[in-house]
Structures are given as C-alpha cells and as structure tokens.
C-alpha cells in the first residue's frame, strides 16, 4: 500500500495554523435556467481538508461536482443566482473575496484541472499561446519561455493537425501515473 503526502507551497498557507486549510460550510448554489424554474446544484455541502490531505468527489452527471469545484475558486456560472455558505481558505472566506485577491490565489494555492481536456484548452488557439497566457497571469514573462526555448535549441512548436489541442492528442501527451 502506498501513501502520498502532498505539501502545498509555503507561500500559500500559514503552516503555524493547525487545523483545516480548506473548509466548506453549508455551501448552497441555485441556478435559474433561461427557460425558467430553478435548480439547486448544491444543498448544504460541508467538509474540511487538513494539510496534506487529498479528497475525491464522485457523483452522477449533473450532481454538482463541477459546481463544487468551481465554487472553491469563486467561479460561478451567470445563471447562479443564489450562493450562500462559506468557502474558507486558511480562514479567509473566498465567497466574499475581491477579484484581485482571488486572482492571486487561483493557480497558486487552489487549482482546478478539468476532466475533459477539450474544456480546459481552446480548440482553435495554439497550445503555446494558451500556456503563455497562464504563465503571464501568474507573473511569468513570455520572454522567459522564449529564452528557455533558445537555450535548449529545441523548438517548442505544434504544427501538425494531429498534435492540435484535441482531447485525443492531449491524452496521448499526458504522463501516466499520479501527478506527484
């Protein structure tokens, strides 16, 4: 039996604070579809994660897994009209955080990798451009990527149609095994 312990980057969490690094309390999200009516996607979800702990979320299609995951990042669909509860990251309620604070946290302390690669990557945009946009959003300058490319003398290009950002070709390029 294998045991994996994950360590968050030290700049994300105050490790002196014992207890949960992420706590969700009574999270409720309701959608109002364009055709009318309402759909409660989350109804009183509560859990907490301790440092190094890993949690999986399983459920049927439409059971609220994606709504839960995006709620942890403060990302809500335009149809989400009723959001209540708390999402506490090291004691800070992310549901009340300003956009600037959320942008500093996203990708550094909390990340989301969508299950379906076609959702994660724009199918008509070059993969390199998408990677540069993510790096730039986290303060890594694009010239750094180009300099690394020049230093290795190996071009970073995706030219053929079979290597475009489709779900099948992305699947071929992903490593096999656990992400740690």
N, C-alpha and C positions, 0 to 999 in steps of 0.2 A: 504494500500500500504506500502510495506517495503522498507527501504532504507539501503543499506550496504555501509560502508566506509571502505576501505582496507587501512591498514597502512604498508608501507614497513619497513623492518628492518632499524634502524637508521644508521647502518654501511654501507649501500648500497648507500644512496643518501645524498647529501648536501641539507638539507631542507631549508637552507637560500636562496638557488637559487629558486626564484619564477619562475613559468612557467612550461613548459613540462619537465617531467623526461625522457620520451622516445619520440623521434621524428624520423620519417622515411621520407626521402626526395627523391623523384624521383627514387625509387628503381626499378631496371631492372635486371632480371635474364633470361638468354637464355641457353637452353640445346641443345647439339648436340648428338642425339641418335646414338647408334652404327651402325644403318642401314643407317645413313646419314641424311642430311637435318638439320633443326633447329626448335626448339620450344621455343617461348618466353613465359615463365611461368608468369613473372611479367613485366608489362609495365608501368612504371611511377607511382608506388604506393607511396602515401604520406599521412601521418597522424601524430598526436601527442597525447600523453596521459599526463594529468595533475596528480599530486599526488592524490591517492585515486580513480581515475577514472578506470572504467572497460570497455573493448571493446570486442565484439564478432565478429568473422569473419565467414561469411556464404557464401556458393557457391557450385556450382555443382562439381562433381567429376572431377578432373583434372584442376580446375580453378586457382590453385596456392596457396590454403590455407596453405598446408604443406610447400611449398617453402617459403612462407612469414614467417611462424612460425620458421622454421629452420634458415632462414636468420637473424632473430633477435639475434640468438645465434652464428652466424658466422659459421654455419654448412652448407656446400654445397655439393651436390652430385658430384661425379667425372666427370659427364657429363656437369656440369655447367661451361661454357666457357666464358660467358660474364656477369659480375656482375658490375653494376655501381649504383651510388647514394650514399646515406648516411643513416646509422642507428646510431643515436646519443643517447647514454645513458648518461644523465647528461652532455651533451656537448662533450663526447668522441665518436669518430667515430669507432664503433665496426668492420666495414668492413676493417679498417686499423690496428686494434689492433693485437698485437702479441699473439701467442697461450697461453703463460703464463698468460697474462692479461685476456684473455677470460676464462681460466680455473678458475680464481679467481671469476669471475662474474657469470659464469654458476652455477645455482642451488642456489646461494645466493641472487642475485639481479634479475636475469631473469631465469625462469624455463619453461620447456615445458613438459606437460603431454600428451602423445599421446592418441588419441581417442580409438584406438584399443589396448587392453592390450597385445595381442599376439605380437605386435610390441615393446611394452615397456619392456617386460620381455622375457628372453631367455627361450624357452620351455624345453630345456634339462638340464638347470643349476638349482640347488636348489635355492629357493627363498631367503633363509637366506644368501647364498653366494653373491647373487646379491645385497642384502641390505647392506652387509658388504663392498662390493666394492664401493657403492655410499657413504657410510659413510667415508670410508678411503679416497676417492677422495676429501672430504671436511674436512679432518684433524681429523676425529673422529677415534680413535684407536679401533681395533677389540676387544681388551680385555675389553673395556668398555661395549660392548654389552654382552659379556660372563658374566661379573661381574653382570650386571643388571639381567641376567637370573638366576644366582645363588642366588642373593638376593631375588628374588621373589619365588624361588623354583618351578617355573612353567617352564617346558621345552619348549623351542621355537623350535618345530620340525614340519615338514610337511612330513609325512611318506606315507600316502595312495595316490594312483594314483588319486583319485577323488579330492584331495587337491593340486594337482600339479598346476603349473603356466599356466593353460589353460585359455582361455578367459571366459569360463563358470564358472569355480570355482573362478576365480578372481572376477568376477561380484558378486558372492554370498558373498564374504568377504568385499566388498566395502561398506562404510557407505552411507546411503541415505540422501539426502539433500544438501544444498550448502556447499562448502568447508570451509566456515568461521564461 
